[in-house]
């Protein structure tokens, strides 16, 4: 086969895999599925990739390369002229929207990469981000390197949020909106204040609570389908069969975790609405409540937002409806506070704010910031514009 044909075939396989991973999830897709979607046999795939993990790594690394090629010249320009940040933000928004499927794939399936591929992606992205952080410090002074890093990660969450929803807008509308939300993050003053160092500590745990906590962490780190009851038992020091004394199945554990998160979000929403004097005040209260809930339930929120497809259909349908209803309340309040905002634009804005809060506490280099809760609240409120 001519070299060019081999390269094209590898690209076809990668495109087919990206589509399947996005629609079904990494663990539900087999090598033969990818080969069939690309019009080749299973053995033919192994001429290009050693295994399914290699395919995922190639897909995501290729996407990072495209992002770097598009943005690197604009990033370099920012070092000489802070005004170049506006076209950089616009270009980043356009790339995020154009590569929406890859954005979602990295956010939800990146945990399945080989460690070497994870490190390489972090290296390539880190080099680009280092230049962005330097440019941001020129754009908004005074700003310490740590503050610039926090702000940069928050802006990246705004762009990454397009992988968390399916709102569609024309590119001439969508890209400026997304870029404007990132710009609001960059220009927002960072809040001050501290939270207790024990904010992750919950009540005294029973064996059932220990199992629920351990299972939720494993689901977050590995994905529901990659975790067994034996894994859950081992994480708490008991044999796998003993887990069945507390939960009838792995799905029951996921259901218990998801319902707990849904209940916490509902309580926060009800309290915020009951005490608010206006739509803008309700959004500010709801943002503070959401930040507090996420920081006390970081594993729960990760599982609640990624694993509902693995529940039995009836339970999954119920919880997805609760998720949509919760977001719809944010959108309703935002449109009351900003009547000129269209419903799709409001949804994009709300998802951007929520994604910042979801992402940053799970970013190891940021999680220990003493004022993180106040900073997250301020950044999310800046995105919402209230």
Secondary structure, 3 states (H helix, E strand, C coil): CCHHHHHHHHHHHHHHHHHHHHHHCHHHCCHHHHHHHHCCCHHHHCCCCCCHHHHHHHHHHHHHHHHHHHHHHHHHHHHHCHHHHHHHHHHHHHHHHHCHHHHHHHHHHHHHCCHHHHHHHHHHHHHHHHHHHHHHHHHCCCCCHHHHHHHHHHHHHHHHHHHHCCCCCCHHHHHHHHHHHHHHHHHCCCCCCCCCCCCCCCCCCCHHHHHHHHHHHHHHHHCHHHCCHHHHHHHCCCCHHHHHHCCCCHHHHHHHHHHHHHHHHHHHHHHHHHHCCCHHHHHHHHHHHHHHHHHHCHHHHHHHHHCHHHCCHHHHHHHHHHHHHHHHHHHHHHHHHCCCCCHHHHHHHHHHHHHHHHHHCCCHHHHCCCCHHHHHHHHHHHHHCC
